[in-house]
Each structure stands twice: as structure tokens, then as C-alpha cells.
Amino acid sequence: MSDGRWRLVELARLGGVSPQQVRNYLDMGVLPPAGRSANGYRTFPDRHADALLATRARSLGRHPSR
């Protein structure tokens, strides 16, 4: 999206996970709640992308602080 927000599918693609995995992370509280656009799509600011990438790195054994 052009306004610095990501749709769920875009965020999933960026993080290398399925859209369902992003939904699971939301349900588990790994990612903060998403906003909604006027048409009802979930939208995620850049900080969600950062959190998803860090979570994905940890799950692969590549912790950013190492």
C-alpha cells in the first residue's frame, strides 16, 4: 500500500509466511491487533512488518541480537 501500511497478504509475502500464519500470530498476541481500512481489509503499519520479520528470524534460529 502506498501510505506505509500493509495488507495481510502483502505482510505475509514479505515475512515468508502464509496469510493464515499471520492470522495465527495475531490470535496468539505475537503481533499487535491490526487496523481496518475503509473497505474492511486488515492493515498493518511498518512496525508490524518489523515484528513479523523478527518473529520469523527467531523461528528459524536467526535471532537479530546474535
PyMOL commands that set and color helices and strands:
alter all, ss='L'
color gray80, all
select helices_A, chain A and resi 8-15+19-28+46-59
alter helices_A, ss='H'
color red, helices_A
select strands_A, chain A and resi 5-7+35-36+42-45
alter strands_A, ss='S'
color yellow, strands_A
deselect
rebuild
show_as cartoon
